[in-house]
Amino acid sequence: MSHHHTRERRPIDIIAHRGASGHAPENTLAAFRLAWEMGADGIEMDVHLSRDGRIMVHHDEDTARCSDGNLLIAACDSAALRRLDVGRWKGERFAGERMPFLEEVLVEVPAGKRVLVEIKVGRAIAPAMRAALAATPVGVEVALISFHAEALSECRALLPDIPCYWVIEGEGQPPRLGPQLIAEARRRGFAGLDPDWQAVDPGFVRAARGAGLKLLCWTVNAPAAALGLRALGFDGITTDYPAEQRKVLAA
């Protein structure tokens, strides 16, 4: 890079949060397919474990908000969960979407793209996760993310080659963004941290990067916020609006 080129653009990955969830029903194949059409670098999804041990792609522990029924995922077999319509709440054209298995999402990921799988449950998911990730296509980079450090550590023990990112709450929630958090992430062998973008400051970003941790953040929907995060040195952002953020970053 020559010195006069001051506006060097570090790449930053645009990761579609629950798929392109601003436009399609979150955590459905429709939302993930739309994310790829929009040129997202990656997708993020949430997972729970069904009663029969399948990894189900869904955010909440129950289905009330995003389906035509109210079932507790952990208490139901996958067949019952897959009878629900998880699309129609977002619009009639999405009627008939089914709650995906993790494997179904993975097999459709194009080579060269990233997948973030957010574990919403405890460490019991680890053996099922190892089995499900066998469906990952060649050339697709999968990482596990979670608020639950213990669940991530358990997955690390079974899947040492899969990078893990610790998701960190915003304001007022322990663990705080600071040196202890960075030290704990390194001690557990995590690849990086995934804080609420509104909770970070340049000093924390410098310290985390200096410790060799990668940095993602959630959920960046504010116009132009991605520009500042790219300048700070983030590796990726999750957003409900991948196409809109792509426009901002390309400008």
Stockholm file with secondary structure:
# STOCKHOLM 1.0

chainA/1-251         MSHHHTRERRPIDIIAHRGASGHAPENTLAAFRLAWEMGADGIEMDVHLSRDGRIMVHHDEDTARCSDGNLLIAACDSAALRRLDVGRWKGERFAGERMPFLEEVLVEVPAGKRVLVEIKVGRAIAPAMRAALAATPVGVEVALISFHAEALSECRALLPDIPCYWVIEGEGQPPRLGPQLIAEARRRGFAGLDPDWQAVDPGFVRAARGAGLKLLCWTVNAPAAALGLRALGFDGITTDYPAEQRKVLAA
#=GR chainA/1-251 SS CCTTCCCCCCCCEEEEETTTTTTSCTTSHHHHHHHHHTTCSEEEEEEEECTTSCEEECSSSBSSTTSSSCCBGGGSCHHHHTTSCSSGGGCGGGTTCCCCBHHHHHTTCCTTCEEEEEECSCGGGHHHHHHHGGGCCTTCEEEEEESCHHHHHHHHHHCTTSCEEEEECSTTCSSCSSHHHHHHHHHTTCSEEEEBGGGCCHHHHHHHHHTTCEEEEBCCCSTTHHHHHHHHTCSEEEESCHHHHHHHHHC
#=GC SS_cons         CCTTCCCCCCCCEEEEETTTTTTSCTTSHHHHHHHHHTTCSEEEEEEEECTTSCEEECSSSBSSTTSSSCCBGGGSCHHHHTTSCSSGGGCGGGTTCCCCBHHHHHTTCCTTCEEEEEECSCGGGHHHHHHHGGGCCTTCEEEEEESCHHHHHHHHHHCTTSCEEEEECSTTCSSCSSHHHHHHHHHTTCSEEEEBGGGCCHHHHHHHHHTTCEEEEBCCCSTTHHHHHHHHTCSEEEESCHHHHHHHHHC
//
